[in-house]
Amino acid sequence: MLRVDISKQLGEFSIEATFTSEGRVTGLFGASGAGKTSLVNMIAGLLRPDRGVIALDGETLDDAAAGVHVPPHRRRIGYVFQDARLFPHLNVRQNLDYGRRMNRLVDDPAQRKRVTDLLDVGNLLDRRPGQLSGGERQRVALGRALLSKPRLLLLDEPLGSLDEGRKVDILPYFVRLRDEANVPMVYVSHDAAEMRQLATQIVMLRNGRVTALGGVKVLTAG
């Protein structure tokens, strides 16, 4: 369970967000500039809230009043960015293994095979990122995050840099991830069609405020 009750001032822009989610995919939905990425960065630990609490599965990650702030590398939260951020000098196999090594996890060949099969990247292992399509890079970035064994996966507009054809190709992998990977996700997008396909719960943001919370039906009300 993810519990967020925070406020943050960012220049002239402020975020005031309160919600609790137990869904497999929590969709953070809103137009550009609504505060979605800033909110995800606070969940990841990259930004500290000015006030309030962020808790995951009963563990307090941030409590501004008590001075609690668990650093990002200790949160066991995977983060997939819009631009994939793979290491260009490493091949796909090495990129996939990076998160596991950085978290000092024991190598798990069975888990690695499950993830490469789930994301259909087994035939890409010897390629460098520069030899991959945008959709392939995102699938590798997903695999790298999953192999770090996160308890929560943050996906910040992961299809935002892809054209419509590539989005159609990669969206089924996110659906498989939701149904088979058993890792709860926070999925950020301003695309209502993506949300309808993926999200089990929607948090709608507008101007840094939560304006609706519920199932996908809140998209039509927003």
Number of C-alpha atoms within 10 A of each C-alpha: 14 19 19 20 17 22 21 20 13 11 6 5 12 15 23 20 19 17 14 16 21 13 17 19 25 26 31 28 27 24 14 12 13 22 25 28 18 19 26 20 18 19 26 25 21 14 16 24 25 16 16 19 21 28 17 19 11 10 13 14 21 27 20 17 10 9 8 14 18 16 15 17 13 11 18 17 21 25 23 23 18 17 17 21 14 21 14 12 11 15 18 29 19 18 23 26 18 19 21 19 14 10 14 10 13 8 12 10 9 9 13 19 14 14 23 23 13 18 21 16 19 16 10 18 15 13 14 19 22 13 14 14 12 19 22 21 22 25 24 29 25 27 26 27 25 26 24 21 18 17 16 26 22 25 22 21 19 25 25 16 15 17 11 10 9 15 17 14 11 19 17 14 16 20 15 13 21 18 13 10 14 11 17 21 23 25 25 29 23 19 14 16 10 19 22 16 13 23 25 19 23 26 28 23 25 18 17 22 18 20 14 17 21 15 16 19 12 15 19 7 7 12
